[in-house]
């Protein structure tokens, strides 16, 4: 928890994109150590369960707090589902992506049924799951202030995203437009093709955060799954 609090303060204090302007291209030999296709980075899993805590404040300044379980599952038809429930089993939202990445809102609480919020949450999970990315990255860089890491850049329909690696492990995800960072995700070091054990997502404009902590596989119920076909 202390690590996440420190990381949050550090990232919030560095929300401008000026640091990207000092990017230096990674040598070709180092580029060759990473896959070139975005599909190669997509995590492979059956189902993963996280403790999930959401904290934020509304445009009027009112604070809010949600907590529960976030369940991510890949189904037999290659679709993906993400369900967030409270401790009583009441669903906050149930999102799905088909094999071709068509997005569907299966259900959502009326209080959360806002186009801007759905769009933001959709982007969060697509960035985490490497969905809706171009086939290949547009560049790979070192940053002078963070020389030990590799910044892999993908263009988005609006802005861009950097996946930040140290060696073969993903440490951070940063989404920005041409003016400011929009989303910063701090991850526990994560091997390529897997989901992180912990994630701290800071929305620098929407003013809310999502904290995820993976639970052990034996805590995931085999019967009465929260996600069905």
Order of alpha helices (4+ residues) and beta strands (2+ residues): alpha-beta-alpha-beta-beta-beta-beta-beta-alpha-beta-beta-beta-beta-beta-beta-beta
